[in-house]
Amino acid sequence: MKTKIHVTVIGAGAVGVAAAVSILHGRVASRLTLFDVVADKARGEALDLAHAAPLFGGATIEGGGHDDIHGGDLCIVTAGAKQRPGEDRLSLLARNEKALDDITEALERHPLPRVVLVVTNPVDVMTEAMRRRLAPKGVRVLGSGTLLDTLRLRHALSGLLAISPESIHASVVGEHGDSSVCLLDSGRAGGLPLADAFRAKGIALDDELRRTLAANVRGAAYQIIARKGATSHAIGVAVARITRAIVADERVVLPVSAPIDDATCAGIPCVLGEDGASPLALTSLSVREQAEVEQSLSILKQRCAELRSA
Ligand code: NAD
């Protein structure tokens, strides 16, 4: 293993373990530690994963309980309650704010990590809560934001256009949740504006198709949760992608949760590198996109204003 990076994952549930597996497959970390309030869960998952260490480039894999928490170089927070079938993400706020308070206190007992990546929902509000606590101490805080939503949009567009998702550049911004905004007017496929790419297939990018795509993105988690109880695989891969971009100082642009003002975080395209996420301005939006983004940001501003640390 060339890179001597210690990644810690707090919350050894479905998302934390999926992220750990993807990070180890990608050989992004030389050492990975899982922590959970249920210490045996973290230790058991770590032991199970450690047996694959010879196939993960010899990474050191350990587990621990809440009292053992420390941040390493880059700390990923996936601890807390998940959505029950039909429940929205914002309703997790009260339950998960307490979990994040406990975790922040535990982290502060040791040298702090350089970067904290928040995944726990509602991710934008949780990122802001963590940022208020840790940014004044020099920690770069970001959240997984709308990267997963963006992957879902690109997957849907790829199916309709029969173009590889790698050639589709269309982002979802704003809340990772029910008010997320698909930037279809600004999106491109193979260099063409999306409307032109659709026209070439004999499809109109009309209001009905826009509503279908937005419903597809916003409803994806509900559909998966109704079937298997939680989403885990795609978010695990997305978290590993963000981690690699930071560890390797890639300067790649991905939509993650970052400050849009001094009291709110939201999903916005950011340059990712060793200093965490540097937001890019959302310019050249259509009138329709601008209105939807303002609506989504106003929901997040209101929820961030309700944080106990406000
Ligand atoms: P899970 O129930 O499988 O795992 C959560 C784990 O957190 C549990 O093992 C629990 O014991 C642990 N935990 C709770 N409080 C803790 C604390 N104070 N310290 C340490 N560990 C603690 O849930 P999951 O499916 O892994 O989901 C985890 C979170 O990730 C949820 O909030 C979920 O909504 C969120 N999520 C976010 C995204 C995203 O795109 N941001 C996607 C999927 C899930």
Residues whose N, C-alpha, C, O or C-beta is under 5 A from the ligand:
A	BS01	NAD	G11 A12 G13 A14 V15 G16 F35 D36 V37 V38 T78 A79 G80 A81 K82 Q83 A99 D102 V119 T120 N121 V123 S144 G145 L148 A230 T231 I235
